[in-house]
Every structure is written in structure tokens, then in C-alpha cells.
Amino acid sequence: MRGRHPFSELTKGFSPERRRRIEETEAKLLAEMPLHELRRARALTQEELAQMLKVNQPTISKLEEGTDMYISNLRSYIEAVGGKLRIVADFPEGEIAITNFADVGEGEGTQRQ
């Protein structure tokens, strides 16, 4: 095919410094991801995730679009896509994991929006 080349071929002539910057950018993009992209990266539809969480599909849509939600709902979402939720505060001196929320909702019904 004309005009199409593997990424490795396109970056073959890049300096080590430029390659390092690209790798850092890639790592940052993978480390920061909106919920809908996380769900898609895990190859799940909103409907599939809704069934796993025993809610309806519009609830998943609201969770993905919202910026203010219960931590228990966020935890359920993250666990349903195969992860574990950690709350971390980022300070100039380093990161601090906040543990107050570690057991919230465990052993009791979690609230659904």
C-alpha cells in the first residue's frame, strides 16, 4: 500500500532523546485515561458493563460522562473492568495513598446512580 508504513519504520531515524520523549508521552497517555476509554481498552461495551454491575446502560453512560460520583460507584466500575481503585494524593514531595476509602462499600450494598 502506498503511503502506509509501520510506526517502527517511521521512527527509525529518531534520536535516542526523541525516542525517550515519545516513550514518556506514551506512558503518560496510558497512565491517564477517561472511564469510557478504559472500558473500551478492556473490550467492553456499556451494555456488557451494565450487566456486570446490575444497572442499566444509561447509568454507565452517566458514570462515564460525570465528574462527580460516589467513590463506591467508581470502585465498582473499576473492579468490573478488572482493576482495583486506589485514591492517591500527588504532592511535590511524592504521592500519598489515601486509605480512608479502601473498605468503603465492601460488605455492604454500594449505591448506584
Buried (B, 14 or more C-beta within 10 A) or exposed (E): EEEEEEEEEEEEEEEEEEEEEEEEEEEEEEEEEEBBEBBBEEEBEBEBBBBBBEBBBEBBEBBBEEEEBBBBBBBBBBEBBEEEBEBEEEEEEEEEEEEEBEEBBEEEEBEBE
